[in-house]
Amino acid sequence: RKNYLFAGSHDAAQRSAVIYTFFANCHKHEVDPYKWLKYTLENIMEAPIQDIHQFYPQNFKK
């Protein structure tokens, strides 16, 4: 909790917590975070909103 005192704002702390959660999920599902993030950022703009779940770390294809 104290680590987020220096995030700058409450919103910034929430955004960093979301990123940490995604990286923790990558670790849990044995996915390389760099490859997952690169793939997600390169492909998320073309995906329809219904298929956004394909970008979750647990659904990432190795």
Secondary structure, 3 states (H helix, E strand, C coil): CHHHHHCCCHHHHHHHHHHHHHHHHHHHCCCCHHHHHHHHHHHCCCCCHHHHHHHCHHHCCC
